[in-house]
Amino acid sequence: MSTQLSGVLTALASPFASDGELDEKTLRRLVDRSIDGGVDGVVACGSTGEFAAMSAAERRQVVETVVDQVAGRVPVIAQTGAVSTREAIELSRHAEAAGASILMVVAPYYEPLTLDETLRYLRTVADAVNIPIMLYNLPGATGVNLSPETVGQLAREVENIQYIKDTSADMAQAGQLIHRYGDVISTFIGWDSLLLQAISEGAAGVMAGTANVMPVELVSIHRALRDGDLARAQAEWARIYPLMDAIMSAPFIPAVKAALNAVGLPVGAPREPLLGLDDATAARISSLIETMPQLSTAR
């Protein structure tokens, strides 16, 4: 099993201009903000990136733009799951050809699938490409939870299934993935506020939308834990937790975008049907950011 990928991965937001079209220039700035902040990889077209609100052509554009801007500095993970196996394969092959390092694959999220149908889809997509696959366990959207036993079985059967992003928010499940199946698959936590617990437990890393906003801080916590300095990690976590909690307690995509606007990197509104935050929540996030001037793009 590959152990190359670890640490903090930014689930990139997707900036939209006032006309609703993708803002490629700002997307490139977001990539640089994360890499300059020390993250270990960036994710194109994840949930934070609003892939479900994009056309296939736009998803290809995002992947190509991110790969180009990264220019080999860190791995690029492209989320290529779709509502049909055919489209997922097309997007996966495109991302592989464009230069993505790893493909993250969410299960179809519209038509309710059985576990057997979900596993067939994942195997078929993985078999269609030649680069590593990260399973994306997102039971809240797909209706199917990939149990640790199922994940371990898949990783043993399909050579290029090497990682999982677990967004179940269930640390008991994450612990089983880490300790029972760590020999065949590396676990990334997809619930930002579990970062400290998950890394302490032995997770390979975290995939975080909040890393768009505070990459340096999340990287600092990960590195402190990696170096065995729990006290430093806890102190940094306590410092950023009010902002983390405010973002995680609000509708997530609008909250990340509001926070980015507040740090001086306007990324536009979410795509409808998602709406922006209510004024009170946006003001709370903005006031917390004002207490953390190091987050400003003007630093």
Backbone torsions as a table, in degrees:
resi	resn	phi	psi	omega
1	MET	NA	139.0	176.5
2	SER	-69.0	138.4	174.6
3	THR	-119.6	19.6	-174.0
4	GLN	-68.2	-40.7	-173.3
5	LEU	-90.1	125.5	175.6
6	SER	-160.1	167.4	174.8
7	GLY	99.8	-150.1	-175.9
8	VAL	-97.2	123.4	177.1
9	LEU	-113.9	128.6	178.1
10	THR	-85.5	120.3	169.8
11	ALA	-80.8	95.5	-170.3
12	LEU	-61.2	135.4	167.7
13	ALA	-71.3	157.7	176.1
14	SER	-109.3	111.0	-179.0
15	PRO	-75.5	139.2	175.8
16	PHE	-122.6	139.3	178.3
17	ALA	-76.3	176.5	-177.0
18	SER	-62.9	-24.1	178.1
19	ASP	-87.9	3.5	177.8
20	GLY	89.0	-4.4	-179.3
21	GLU	-85.3	158.3	179.8
22	LEU	-60.1	132.6	178.8
23	ASP	-98.4	90.4	-173.6
24	GLU	-65.0	-38.1	-179.0
25	LYS	-61.2	-44.5	179.8
26	THR	-70.5	-34.2	174.7
27	LEU	-58.1	-41.6	178.0
28	ARG	-63.9	-37.7	177.2
29	ARG	-65.1	-39.0	177.4
30	LEU	-62.0	-43.5	177.2
31	VAL	-57.2	-48.4	-178.1
32	ASP	-65.7	-36.8	178.4
33	ARG	-59.2	-44.2	-179.3
34	SER	-68.1	-45.7	-178.1
35	ILE	-66.6	-41.7	176.6
36	ASP	-62.1	-27.9	178.2
37	GLY	-80.2	-4.3	173.5
38	GLY	96.8	10.1	-177.2
39	VAL	-65.6	161.1	-173.7
40	ASP	-97.4	-1.7	178.5
41	GLY	176.7	162.2	177.5
42	VAL	-129.9	151.1	-174.6
43	VAL	-117.9	124.3	177.3
44	ALA	-99.2	134.8	173.8
45	CYS	65.5	34.7	170.0
46	GLY	-81.0	-172.1	179.7
47	SER	-62.9	-42.0	176.7
48	THR	-61.0	-28.2	178.8
49	GLY	-83.3	5.6	173.3
50	GLU	59.9	38.6	-177.4
51	PHE	-59.8	-32.0	-176.5
52	ALA	-68.5	-16.3	178.7
53	ALA	-98.4	7.5	-176.6
54	MET	-109.9	153.7	169.7
55	SER	-76.1	164.4	176.8
56	ALA	-60.6	-37.5	179.3
57	ALA	-64.0	-40.3	178.3
58	GLU	-66.5	-39.4	178.3
59	ARG	-62.5	-40.1	176.6
60	ARG	-64.3	-39.9	179.4
61	GLN	-62.1	-43.0	179.6
62	VAL	-62.1	-47.1	-179.6
63	VAL	-60.0	-47.0	-179.5
64	GLU	-61.7	-41.8	-179.4
65	THR	-65.4	-44.9	-178.8
66	VAL	-65.2	-45.5	178.5
67	VAL	-59.3	-43.1	-179.5
68	ASP	-63.4	-45.1	-177.1
69	GLN	-71.1	-36.6	178.2
70	VAL	-63.6	-40.6	175.4
71	ALA	52.2	41.5	173.8
72	GLY	81.5	3.3	-175.8
73	ARG	-71.7	-36.0	176.8
74	VAL	-143.3	163.6	175.2
75	PRO	-64.7	146.1	174.0
76	VAL	-109.4	124.6	175.9
77	ILE	-104.4	123.8	-179.9
78	ALA	-108.7	125.2	176.3
79	GLN	-84.0	117.1	-172.2
80	THR	-122.2	8.8	176.4
81	GLY	-65.7	154.7	-176.5
82	ALA	-152.7	178.8	-177.9
83	VAL	-81.1	-10.1	175.3
84	SER	-131.1	150.0	178.1
85	THR	-62.0	-41.0	-178.9
86	ARG	-58.3	-48.8	-178.7
87	GLU	-67.1	-38.2	179.0
88	ALA	-62.0	-39.7	177.9
89	ILE	-66.1	-44.1	179.7
90	GLU	-61.0	-45.7	179.5
91	LEU	-66.2	-37.0	-179.5
92	SER	-67.3	-44.5	179.2
93	ARG	-66.0	-36.8	176.9
94	HIS	-63.8	-47.1	-178.2
95	ALA	-63.1	-39.4	177.0
96	GLU	-61.5	-46.5	-179.8
97	ALA	-66.0	-31.5	-178.8
98	ALA	-74.1	-17.6	177.1
99	GLY	114.4	11.6	175.4
100	ALA	-62.5	146.5	-179.1
101	SER	-85.0	-36.8	-174.3
102	ILE	-143.8	147.1	175.7
103	LEU	-109.3	127.6	172.9
104	MET	-99.3	131.6	-171.7
105	VAL	-126.7	111.4	173.4
106	VAL	-87.2	150.2	177.3
107	ALA	-73.6	158.2	175.6
108	PRO	-53.2	142.2	-168.0
109	TYR	-125.2	17.8	176.6
110	TYR	-115.9	-68.3	179.5
111	GLU	-72.5	123.1	179.0
112	PRO	-59.9	126.8	-178.3
113	LEU	-111.7	152.0	169.7
114	THR	-77.0	167.0	176.8
115	LEU	-61.5	-41.0	-179.8
116	ASP	-61.9	-40.9	178.3
117	GLU	-65.4	-39.9	178.6
118	THR	-63.6	-44.3	-178.9
119	LEU	-66.8	-38.2	177.3
120	ARG	-62.1	-43.6	177.2
121	TYR	-58.0	-49.0	-177.4
122	LEU	-63.7	-42.6	178.6
123	ARG	-63.7	-42.5	-176.8
124	THR	-64.8	-43.0	179.1
125	VAL	-66.4	-43.9	-179.9
126	ALA	-61.4	-38.8	-179.1
127	ASP	-70.0	-16.2	-175.9
128	ALA	-84.8	-7.3	-176.5
129	VAL	-132.4	172.6	-175.0
130	ASN	-121.7	15.5	178.6
131	ILE	-118.4	165.5	-176.2
132	PRO	-61.0	149.6	178.6
133	ILE	-112.9	137.5	169.3
134	MET	-110.8	116.1	173.5
135	LEU	-65.7	146.3	179.4
136	TYR	-120.3	100.4	-179.8
137	ASN	-87.7	106.9	-175.3
138	LEU	-132.2	66.7	-171.3
139	PRO	-61.5	-27.2	179.3
140	GLY	-63.4	-26.1	-179.8
141	ALA	-102.2	-35.1	-173.9
142	THR	-91.7	-21.8	-177.5
143	GLY	81.0	-0.1	179.4
144	VAL	-126.5	122.7	174.7
145	ASN	-92.9	127.6	175.5
146	LEU	-84.4	104.9	-177.7
147	SER	-67.9	157.7	176.6
148	PRO	-54.4	-38.8	-179.8
149	GLU	-64.1	-42.1	178.7
150	THR	-65.4	-42.6	179.3
151	VAL	-62.5	-45.2	178.9
152	GLY	-60.9	-41.0	178.5
153	GLN	-63.4	-45.6	178.8
154	LEU	-60.1	-44.5	-177.7
155	ALA	-64.7	-32.8	178.1
156	ARG	-75.0	-31.5	-175.4
157	GLU	-86.2	-31.2	-173.7
158	VAL	-117.5	112.2	-168.9
159	GLU	-58.6	-38.5	-173.9
160	ASN	-90.3	3.8	169.4
161	ILE	-82.4	103.8	-170.7
162	GLN	-121.7	-14.2	-175.4
163	TYR	-139.1	159.2	169.8
164	ILE	-138.9	136.4	166.7
165	LYS	-99.6	114.9	-178.0
166	ASP	-102.0	111.9	-179.4
167	THR	-112.6	33.2	176.8
168	SER	-78.9	-17.6	-174.8
169	ALA	62.6	23.6	-178.8
170	ASP	-112.3	101.5	-177.1
171	MET	-68.8	-25.3	175.5
172	ALA	-64.8	-42.8	177.2
173	GLN	-65.8	-42.7	178.4
174	ALA	-60.4	-41.0	178.7
175	GLY	-61.1	-39.2	177.4
176	GLN	-66.1	-41.6	176.5
177	LEU	-59.0	-45.0	-176.2
178	ILE	-67.5	-47.6	-170.2
179	HIS	-90.3	-33.0	-179.5
180	ARG	-85.7	-32.1	-170.5
181	TYR	-125.9	16.1	-179.9
182	GLY	-64.5	-15.6	178.3
183	ASP	-77.9	-16.4	-177.4
184	VAL	-121.7	-14.5	-178.5
185	ILE	-151.4	142.4	178.2
186	SER	-98.3	133.2	-174.9
187	THR	-101.9	126.5	170.2
188	PHE	-110.9	135.3	178.5
189	ILE	-87.5	133.4	-179.3
190	GLY	-105.8	18.5	178.1
191	TRP	-119.2	103.7	-166.5
192	ASP	-53.9	-40.5	-174.9
193	SER	-73.8	-3.8	174.6
194	LEU	-97.3	9.1	-175.4
195	LEU	-52.6	-53.6	-175.1
196	LEU	-61.7	-45.7	179.5
197	GLN	-63.6	-45.9	-173.4
198	ALA	-67.4	-44.5	179.7
199	ILE	-67.1	-38.8	176.5
200	SER	-61.5	-33.8	-179.5
201	GLU	-73.5	-19.8	179.6
202	GLY	115.3	10.9	175.8
203	ALA	-60.6	149.5	178.3
204	ALA	-65.6	-28.2	-178.8
205	GLY	173.1	-167.4	179.6
206	VAL	-132.3	140.9	171.6
207	MET	-108.3	113.4	-165.5
208	ALA	-129.6	126.6	171.3
209	GLY	-68.6	-29.2	178.7
210	THR	-69.2	-13.1	175.7
211	ALA	-69.1	-17.3	169.4
212	ASN	-60.3	-36.6	-172.0
213	VAL	-89.2	-44.7	-174.3
214	MET	-134.2	63.2	-178.4
215	PRO	-63.0	-44.0	-177.6
216	VAL	-58.9	-41.6	-175.7
217	GLU	-69.0	-43.5	179.1
218	LEU	-67.0	-39.5	177.1
219	VAL	-63.3	-40.1	179.3
220	SER	-60.6	-41.9	178.8
221	ILE	-65.0	-45.7	179.3
222	HIS	-60.4	-44.1	-177.8
223	ARG	-67.5	-36.4	177.2
224	ALA	-63.2	-43.3	178.1
225	LEU	-66.3	-41.0	177.9
226	ARG	-60.1	-36.0	-178.5
227	ASP	-86.3	1.8	178.4
228	GLY	81.4	14.2	-178.0
229	ASP	-100.1	77.5	-176.5
230	LEU	-63.8	-37.6	-178.2
231	ALA	-62.0	-42.2	179.1
232	ARG	-66.2	-41.1	179.0
233	ALA	-62.8	-43.4	-179.3
234	GLN	-65.7	-38.3	179.6
235	ALA	-65.0	-43.1	179.0
236	GLU	-67.5	-39.0	178.9
237	TRP	-62.5	-43.6	178.8
238	ALA	-61.6	-34.1	-178.2
239	ARG	-70.1	-39.4	-176.6
240	ILE	-92.9	-10.5	-171.1
241	TYR	-59.4	-40.9	179.3
242	PRO	-55.4	-41.2	178.1
243	LEU	-70.8	-42.9	177.1
244	MET	-56.9	-46.5	-178.1
245	ASP	-64.6	-40.0	179.7
246	ALA	-63.2	-41.2	179.6
247	ILE	-69.9	-45.0	-176.9
248	MET	-70.0	-24.7	-178.7
249	SER	-84.5	-11.2	179.7
250	ALA	-101.5	169.1	169.7
251	PRO	-54.4	122.4	-160.0
252	PHE	-66.7	-51.1	-176.4
253	ILE	-62.4	-49.2	176.1
254	PRO	-59.6	-34.0	-179.1
255	ALA	-68.6	-42.7	177.4
256	VAL	-61.5	-42.8	-179.2
257	LYS	-67.5	-37.9	176.8
258	ALA	-64.1	-39.7	179.1
259	ALA	-66.2	-40.5	177.6
260	LEU	-64.4	-41.0	175.5
261	ASN	-58.8	-39.9	-176.6
262	ALA	-70.3	-28.3	178.9
263	VAL	-85.5	-0.8	176.6
264	GLY	98.7	20.1	178.0
265	LEU	-126.9	80.1	-175.6
266	PRO	-63.6	126.2	-178.5
267	VAL	-118.5	8.5	178.2
268	GLY	79.9	-176.7	-178.5
269	ALA	-87.6	161.0	170.5
270	PRO	-63.8	158.6	174.9
271	ARG	-77.2	136.9	176.5
272	GLU	-64.4	144.9	21.6
273	PRO	-83.9	-4.3	174.9
274	LEU	-64.5	143.0	177.6
275	LEU	-115.0	162.8	175.9
276	GLY	-68.8	171.4	179.6
277	LEU	-68.0	154.7	169.6
278	ASP	-66.1	157.8	-173.0
279	ASP	-59.9	-39.3	-176.5
280	ALA	-66.3	-42.9	-179.7
281	THR	-68.8	-41.8	178.0
282	ALA	-61.9	-39.7	179.7
283	ALA	-66.6	-37.1	178.7
284	ARG	-64.4	-44.8	178.3
285	ILE	-62.9	-43.7	180.0
286	SER	-62.1	-40.6	-179.3
287	SER	-67.7	-35.5	176.3
288	LEU	-66.2	-39.7	178.9
289	ILE	-65.9	-32.8	177.6
290	GLU	-62.2	-25.4	177.6
291	THR	-83.0	-3.1	-178.3
292	MET	-126.8	68.5	-173.1
293	PRO	-61.3	-18.8	179.8
294	GLN	-66.4	-15.2	179.4
295	LEU	-79.0	-17.5	-174.4
296	SER	-63.9	142.3	176.4
297	THR	-69.2	-11.9	-179.1
298	ALA	-84.8	-2.8	-176.6
299	ARG	-66.3	NA	NA
